[in-house]
Amino acid sequence: MPASSPRYRQALPGLLISLAALVALALVVDWQAFWAALRQADYRCLLAILPVYFVSYLVRARAWQIVLLGEPPLRQTFLVQQIGYLLNNLLPLRMGELGRAYLLGRHGLGFWRVFSSIFVERAFDLLLAVALFLGTLPFVVELPGAQNLAAAVGTAGLFALAVMYALARRQESVLRLFERAARRWPRLIELVAERLRSFLGGLSALAEPRRFLAVFGWMLAGWGLAIFYYYVTLKAFLPEATVLWAAFGLSVAALGIAIPSSPGQFGVYEAAWVYALSLFGVPPAKGLAYAITVHAIYYAFTGIFGAYGLFREGESLGDLFGELGEQETGIRD
């Protein structure tokens, strides 16, 4: 995958956004205060809360497993999820999502079915992030236009869920409509029809209200555990921190990393937390010390479990990169 490939050209805007975020942080942070904040943090809190961090990701894996109609074992779902996060830390354009679909799809589920299930997961994430932002914003500060922006993003998320629900409920109708529209291009039907059928199959969880509510409940539990984790870790750096700080900061960070950025969202993630905490009067140096620490924990966590997942799958990073390049070429073709 040479650097001149279309993938890296497409990644350039995200890299520039991350670079701009890093430059902005460099200009506003007092670096002596930053190092002092790192030295003074209570790292016992960080160690004590790690089991909650693990459970929060296990809960997210359970939600994804339900979207997949419970077919893959939970351990495999969790490990493939972690492999995806590891790949997102290393590759541009969230290629980890492609990796998740490829790895889990080859176990009999099919690439396109798994890929559509990731869309469902991300749609729930977007809606919960927006709901958390809108719910906490009035208690933080009045920002002109912020509520309108969040409402627009939330509306887009609801629209995406509604479209996916309609597709899940009318799968055969969608397939017939596609075949009628593409009847002049038999080759197109041959290439796309089976992929479309598999993609729609991955949305099946949305067509059953009980399963839909189960996915929502597990995702909500995952977010609740994440808020608790960020609250405790904030206390390690800022003893005066409250749950509101953690909830608002998490929502801003989640919405911030939704925009294009470098692999691992480095720079954008830190800038989002620094900005969110600054609204509570936290100096940029302390905000950055906290953001870098929790981001480093994320890298370490996904690195360890992602590497173990690769071992369980019988893959190496080099081989998987090559396989994903072939998969991406196949999708474009």
LOKEDREN-370174 format. One line per field, with one value per residue (C-alpha): residue in three letters; residue number from 1; x, y, z. Coordinates in steps of 0.1 Angstrom, whole numbers. Example, Ala and Ser with C-alpha at 12.3 -4.5 7.8 and 13.67 -1.06 7.14 Angstrom:
LOKEDREN-370174
rest: c(ala, ser)
nr: c(1, 2)
east: c(123, 137)
north: c(-45, -11)
up: c(78, 71)
end
This chain:
LOKEDREN-370174
rest: c(met, pro, ala, ser, ser, pro, arg, tyr, arg, gln, ala, leu, pro, gly, leu, leu, ile, ser, leu, ala, ala, leu, val, ala, leu, ala, leu, val, val, asp, trp, gln, ala, phe, trp, ala, ala, leu, arg, gln, ala, asp, tyr, arg, cys, leu, leu, ala, ile, leu, pro, val, tyr, phe, val, ser, tyr, leu, val, arg, ala, arg, ala, trp, gln, ile, val, leu, leu, gly, glu, pro, pro, leu, arg, gln, thr, phe, leu, val, gln, gln, ile, gly, tyr, leu, leu, asn, asn, leu, leu, pro, leu, arg, met, gly, glu, leu, gly, arg, ala, tyr, leu, leu, gly, arg, his, gly, leu, gly, phe, trp, arg, val, phe, ser, ser, ile, phe, val, glu, arg, ala, phe, asp, leu, leu, leu, ala, val, ala, leu, phe, leu, gly, thr, leu, pro, phe, val, val, glu, leu, pro, gly, ala, gln, asn, leu, ala, ala, ala, val, gly, thr, ala, gly, leu, phe, ala, leu, ala, val, met, tyr, ala, leu, ala, arg, arg, gln, glu, ser, val, leu, arg, leu, phe, glu, arg, ala, ala, arg, arg, trp, pro, arg, leu, ile, glu, leu, val, ala, glu, arg, leu, arg, ser, phe, leu, gly, gly, leu, ser, ala, leu, ala, glu, pro, arg, arg, phe, leu, ala, val, phe, gly, trp, met, leu, ala, gly, trp, gly, leu, ala, ile, phe, tyr, tyr, tyr, val, thr, leu, lys, ala, phe, leu, pro, glu, ala, thr, val, leu, trp, ala, ala, phe, gly, leu, ser, val, ala, ala, leu, gly, ile, ala, ile, pro, ser, ser, pro, gly, gln, phe, gly, val, tyr, glu, ala, ala, trp, val, tyr, ala, leu, ser, leu, phe, gly, val, pro, pro, ala, lys, gly, leu, ala, tyr, ala, ile, thr, val, his, ala, ile, tyr, tyr, ala, phe, thr, gly, ile, phe, gly, ala, tyr, gly, leu, phe, arg, glu, gly, glu, ser, leu, gly, asp, leu, phe, gly, glu, leu, gly, glu, gln, glu, thr, gly, ile, arg, asp)
nr: c(1, 2, 3, 4, 5, 6, 7, 8, 9, 10, 11, 12, 13, 14, 15, 16, 17, 18, 19, 20, 21, 22, 23, 24, 25, 26, 27, 28, 29, 30, 31, 32, 33, 34, 35, 36, 37, 38, 39, 40, 41, 42, 43, 44, 45, 46, 47, 48, 49, 50, 51, 52, 53, 54, 55, 56, 57, 58, 59, 60, 61, 62, 63, 64, 65, 66, 67, 68, 69, 70, 71, 72, 73, 74, 75, 76, 77, 78, 79, 80, 81, 82, 83, 84, 85, 86, 87, 88, 89, 90, 91, 92, 93, 94, 95, 96, 97, 98, 99, 100, 101, 102, 103, 104, 105, 106, 107, 108, 109, 110, 111, 112, 113, 114, 115, 116, 117, 118, 119, 120, 121, 122, 123, 124, 125, 126, 127, 128, 129, 130, 131, 132, 133, 134, 135, 136, 137, 138, 139, 140, 141, 142, 143, 144, 145, 146, 147, 148, 149, 150, 151, 152, 153, 154, 155, 156, 157, 158, 159, 160, 161, 162, 163, 164, 165, 166, 167, 168, 169, 170, 171, 172, 173, 174, 175, 176, 177, 178, 179, 180, 181, 182, 183, 184, 185, 186, 187, 188, 189, 190, 191, 192, 193, 194, 195, 196, 197, 198, 199, 200, 201, 202, 203, 204, 205, 206, 207, 208, 209, 210, 211, 212, 213, 214, 215, 216, 217, 218, 219, 220, 221, 222, 223, 224, 225, 226, 227, 228, 229, 230, 231, 232, 233, 234, 235, 236, 237, 238, 239, 240, 241, 242, 243, 244, 245, 246, 247, 248, 249, 250, 251, 252, 253, 254, 255, 256, 257, 258, 259, 260, 261, 262, 263, 264, 265, 266, 267, 268, 269, 270, 271, 272, 273, 274, 275, 276, 277, 278, 279, 280, 281, 282, 283, 284, 285, 286, 287, 288, 289, 290, 291, 292, 293, 294, 295, 296, 297, 298, 299, 300, 301, 302, 303, 304, 305, 306, 307, 308, 309, 310, 311, 312, 313, 314, 315, 316, 317, 318, 319, 320, 321, 322, 323, 324, 325, 326, 327, 328, 329, 330, 331, 332, 333)
east: c(0, 22, 19, 8, -22, -57, -63, -35, -45, -81, -66, -47, -76, -78, -41, -42, -70, -50, -20, -40, -53, -18, -5, -34, -26, 11, 2, -21, -5, 19, 43, 58, 23, 16, 45, 36, 1, 14, 37, 9, -18, -31, -23, -39, -73, -63, -53, -83, -108, -93, -117, -146, -129, -126, -163, -174, -159, -172, -207, -202, -191, -223, -244, -226, -231, -269, -269, -253, -282, -260, -241, -205, -193, -189, -151, -146, -168, -148, -114, -123, -137, -103, -85, -106, -97, -60, -62, -79, -49, -25, -44, -62, -99, -111, -98, -104, -141, -131, -108, -136, -160, -133, -121, -156, -171, -148, -162, -194, -212, -201, -183, -213, -235, -209, -201, -238, -239, -210, -231, -259, -234, -220, -255, -264, -231, -238, -273, -261, -232, -256, -281, -254, -242, -276, -285, -254, -249, -275, -257, -223, -226, -246, -228, -244, -253, -241, -276, -285, -254, -260, -297, -287, -263, -288, -314, -290, -284, -322, -327, -299, -316, -349, -335, -318, -350, -369, -343, -344, -382, -384, -353, -370, -387, -353, -337, -365, -363, -325, -329, -355, -334, -303, -319, -300, -267, -267, -231, -239, -267, -243, -217, -239, -271, -255, -235, -266, -286, -258, -257, -294, -292, -269, -297, -321, -317, -334, -365, -373, -384, -372, -338, -336, -343, -317, -290, -300, -299, -265, -251, -266, -250, -216, -219, -229, -198, -177, -190, -181, -146, -139, -153, -129, -99, -107, -106, -70, -60, -87, -101, -128, -142, -179, -199, -211, -175, -170, -203, -199, -162, -170, -198, -175, -147, -170, -184, -150, -134, -164, -147, -118, -85, -52, -51, -61, -76, -44, -46, -83, -92, -69, -81, -117, -111, -90, -118, -145, -127, -118, -155, -152, -122, -96, -63, -52, -21, -41, -67, -40, -23, -55, -64, -31, -31, -65, -57, -25, -46, -68, -38, -24, -57, -66, -29, -28, -62, -60, -26, -40, -70, -47, -29, -62, -71, -37, -29, 0, -4, 17, -4, -37, -27, -21, -54, -73, -57, -70, -104, -106, -96, -123, -149, -140, -141)
north: c(0, 28, 63, 76, 53, 70, 59, 82, 111, 108, 108, 141, 164, 144, 146, 184, 187, 167, 189, 220, 207, 199, 234, 250, 230, 239, 276, 276, 250, 260, 231, 234, 232, 203, 182, 192, 180, 146, 143, 152, 129, 101, 71, 47, 59, 50, 15, 9, 18, -4, -33, -9, 1, -35, -42, -12, -26, -61, -45, -28, -61, -77, -50, -57, -94, -88, -68, -99, -120, -136, -158, -151, -160, -130, -136, -136, -105, -87, -96, -86, -54, -47, -56, -30, -3, -13, -9, 25, 36, 26, 32, 62, 65, 42, 12, -8, -10, -27, -50, -59, -68, -88, -108, -116, -120, -149, -170, -177, -143, -126, -93, -72, -85, -76, -43, -32, -43, -18, 9, 1, 3, 36, 51, 43, 58, 90, 93, 87, 112, 138, 131, 133, 166, 182, 169, 184, 215, 237, 230, 241, 272, 289, 285, 302, 277, 247, 233, 238, 219, 190, 189, 187, 159, 141, 145, 130, 100, 95, 97, 71, 47, 53, 44, 13, 3, 7, -13, -41, -43, -43, -63, -82, -51, -33, -62, -63, -25, -28, -56, -37, -5, -24, -49, -33, -41, -79, -77, -51, -73, -102, -82, -63, -83, -108, -82, -61, -91, -97, -60, -59, -91, -73, -48, -75, -67, -33, -50, -67, -42, -64, -69, -32, -23, -49, -33, 1, -10, -26, 5, 27, 6, 9, 47, 48, 28, 50, 81, 65, 56, 92, 106, 85, 92, 129, 129, 116, 149, 172, 163, 189, 173, 162, 137, 166, 173, 137, 134, 166, 160, 125, 138, 166, 141, 116, 142, 156, 124, 118, 144, 132, 131, 112, 75, 71, 106, 120, 157, 160, 139, 159, 192, 182, 173, 205, 226, 208, 211, 247, 255, 244, 266, 239, 253, 238, 223, 201, 193, 181, 161, 143, 138, 124, 100, 85, 84, 65, 40, 35, 28, 4, -14, -18, -27, -55, -70, -62, -80, -110, -110, -111, -141, -159, -152, -165, -131, -107, -69, -71, -99, -83, -49, -67, -86, -54, -37, -66, -64, -26, -31, -58, -34, -6, -31)
up: c(0, -12, 2, -32, -32, -33, 3, 16, -7, 8, 43, 37, 49, 82, 87, 82, 107, 133, 126, 131, 164, 176, 165, 184, 215, 213, 213, 243, 267, 294, 291, 326, 341, 318, 331, 367, 361, 349, 380, 405, 392, 414, 392, 418, 405, 369, 379, 401, 373, 346, 353, 346, 313, 303, 311, 291, 260, 268, 270, 236, 221, 235, 218, 185, 190, 193, 161, 145, 158, 185, 160, 168, 203, 226, 231, 193, 189, 216, 202, 166, 179, 196, 164, 146, 171, 169, 131, 134, 155, 127, 94, 80, 71, 99, 81, 113, 104, 72, 92, 115, 87, 69, 100, 114, 79, 70, 98, 79, 84, 52, 48, 38, 66, 92, 76, 78, 115, 121, 105, 131, 160, 148, 143, 179, 191, 172, 186, 222, 218, 206, 233, 260, 245, 243, 278, 295, 274, 292, 325, 311, 290, 263, 230, 200, 174, 194, 200, 164, 153, 177, 167, 130, 137, 159, 132, 107, 130, 135, 97, 92, 117, 101, 66, 80, 97, 65, 46, 72, 71, 33, 22, -6, -19, -20, -38, -64, -69, -74, -99, -119, -119, -130, -154, -183, -167, -159, -148, -122, -108, -107, -88, -64, -57, -34, -16, -12, 2, 28, 37, 43, 63, 87, 95, 105, 142, 136, 122, 156, 183, 212, 196, 188, 224, 236, 214, 227, 263, 260, 242, 268, 295, 278, 277, 313, 323, 301, 319, 353, 340, 328, 360, 382, 359, 359, 397, 395, 378, 390, 425, 421, 389, 388, 368, 346, 336, 325, 307, 288, 280, 267, 244, 230, 224, 208, 184, 178, 167, 143, 120, 97, 115, 116, 126, 163, 162, 177, 183, 176, 207, 229, 216, 222, 258, 264, 250, 270, 303, 297, 299, 336, 341, 337, 324, 290, 305, 330, 304, 279, 306, 313, 276, 267, 297, 289, 252, 260, 281, 251, 228, 254, 259, 223, 215, 240, 232, 195, 193, 212, 189, 159, 174, 179, 143, 131, 115, 116, 111, 79, 64, 75, 59, 26, 29, 36, 6, -16, 1, -5, -42, -45, -31, -55, -84)
end
